[in-house]
Amino acid sequence: MSKKSINKKEVNKTIKDKVNQGVSRIEILNELSEKYFDKKTLSMLIAATPDPTRIEKYKLLNNILLGLIFITIISKILLGFFIFSQISTALIPLAFLFPILNFMFAFEVSKYKGYIYNILGVITVAGIFNVLGKINENIFFGVIDIMIGILIAGLAFYLGNKMFPNYGLIGPKKDSKGEIILE
């Protein structure tokens, strides 16, 4: 049997099915490594797939995180609508471009994609610092924005750590020998 390039959709489905069946992640990696090239990408995909018990355990917190992301989406649409309506009504559709990154985050969080949580946390922290630099313009909305950002960043890092304990900021964690930790 010859190896082939990774089809992420196909591989993700296989990983999810195997994890749901209780197959160890090392066994999944060994099995998929026989079929596909790029063991590193395979290990990243495996480490970024939560097991069903963790999904169930952290479902409420994940839904709260999604709710907070949707609050930011709505606020960005309203802000964009307000800004563009002041300039020209023809520009109002551009208001929906403001939250495009938030839509992507919401979609990936809803799918429990392990790689997105740390990225979301880091970008949210950067956003908090951005708001802190402008807080004197409108203190009330700035404080609310910072509080929501702290909640989003905190939940993102917490869920990323709890649901994907072996997935770090840039991929699967390694042990002292440099071997990828999947269990």
Secondary structure, 3 states (H helix, E strand, C coil): CCCECCCHHHHHHHHHHHHHHCCCHHHHHHHHHHHECCHHHHHHHHHCCCCHHHHHHCHHHHHHHHHHHHHHHHHHHHHHHHHHHHHCHHHHHHHHCCCHHHHHHHHHHHCCCHHHHHHHHHHHHHHHHHHHHHCCCCHHHHHHHHHHHHHHHHHHHHHHHHHCCCECCCCECECCCCCECCC
